[in-house]
Amino acid sequence: MPTQSRRTPRVLLAAAAAGTLVSPLLTGCAGAGGAGGGGSSAHSINVLMVNNPQMVELQKLTAANFTKKTGIKVNFTTLPENDVRDKISQDFANQAGQYDVATLSNYEIPIYAKNDWLHSVDSYVKSDKTFDQQDILTPMTQALTGADGKLYGEPFYGESSFLMYRKDVLEKKKLTMPAHPTWQQVADIAAKADGAEPGMKGICLRGLPGWGEVIAPLTTVVNTFGGTWFDKDWNARVNSPEFKKATQFYVDLVRKHGESGAAQSGYAECLNNMTQGKTAMWYDATAGAGSLEAAGSPVKGKIGYVAAPVEKTKSSGWLYTWAWGIQKASKNPDDAWKFISWASGKGYENLVGNQAGWSNVPAGKRASTYAIPQYTKEAGAFADVTKEAIASAEPKNPGVQPRPAPGIQFVGIPEFTDLGTKVAQEISSAIAGRQSVDSALKKSQAYAETVGKKYRK
């Protein structure tokens, strides 16, 4: 989900409210890129994008494939996630029109659409007979749809969250992992797997401060425990019994059976711990599987993958995507769509697989990807579970009560970056043992009430 959540040793993460990445088969978020330039012309577009591995690969393939076929030159500007978000928001908010297309997540797109900063793509989807919107996984389409019912973006790749576990360790301890575990079952297994091997802990959960770090997985736990940040009328519910029960459960689990230094552990640290055999389980982004199963990984072939744990809901996995959005002020929306149709089209994944290797395929967005034999062979250990996790995600209805804004691991409002960060600091402090959960949530409720009051007005 956000920047913080996608940092990995091999890649620099991406993030938006809980992000991820690497060069896994599913996603990534931030790495090394290049610069672009120039002003737009009739057959030239400017694309501003995050510099993760999949985007860099796209940049390499564009001239010889897209430009050669269409005659449209693409000027790329690639930046690290935090920098690209700042630049995009500045250009789009001012409707400067410097960039025709930009990478936006499902956190920003509904917000930008509401502000009238984006060009709807509905007319293009309707007239483009090769794109096949029906092949895009439904939760992705829903997450990129504005409050007005119009579609404002197309996914480049997507992810959800699930539980990863050491099959060999559980077998040795005579433990069975359900295909759809409850959080209590996970806690019980974590307790029994703790110490199964020298220095091994039962589970790794993010505790690092950040709206895209600890808040991402924690909010999915809150949802399935029956809690919510705000009720439908924007009343803050951060200190409600359900929110408190979920947070206490999370904090207790990671303190009792989680990784050492949990309060400073995020996506990258948990990935390292799981790869190095320091934890028996890990609940996080589906994108992590690509690294665990990569050639040379010490745990390749040893990991099992099951649905995100639940309590009161049928599913609880989050939803995240880097997607393409067209700036409303673009003078070249038609050419911009042609680029998007190519970059998010059915043929692109085969192009990447054949030219750059199937481990680089930007998956997680199209149902047809999971019917490609080469991809399913490469990602066989987790492809189906990932697809199901994304397909079952419900960004508009992730809990047991109506919500005032969309989002699973975040609340889809501009203020959540600040609110989530403040609350994350309090939760991380509780994980570190510096304060109680009650104390952390009492302060967090005050932060949330300030935001809720603004929306009630």
Secondary structure, DSSP 8 states (H G I E B T S, - for coil): --GGGG--SSS----SSS---SSSSS--------------BTTEEEEEEE--HHHHHHHHHHIIIIIHHH--EEEEEEE-HHHHHHHHHHHHHTT--S-SEEEEETTHHHHHHHTT-B---HHHHHH-TTT-GGGB-HHHHHHTB-TTS-B--EEEEEE-EEEEEEHHHHHHTT----SS-BHHHHHHHHHHHTTSSTT-BS-B---SSSTTTTHHHHHHHHHHTT--SB-TT--B-TTSHHHHHHHHHHHHHHHHHS-TTGGG--HHHHHHHHHTT-BSEEEEETTHHHHHTSTT-TTTTTEEEEE--BSSSS-----EEEEEEEBTT-S-HHHHHHHHHHHTSHHHHHHHHHHH-GGG---SSBGGGGG-HHHHHHTTTTHHHHHHHHHT--TT--SSS--SS--SSS-SSTTHHHHHHHHHHHHHHHHTTSS-HHHHHHHHHHHHHHHHHHHH-
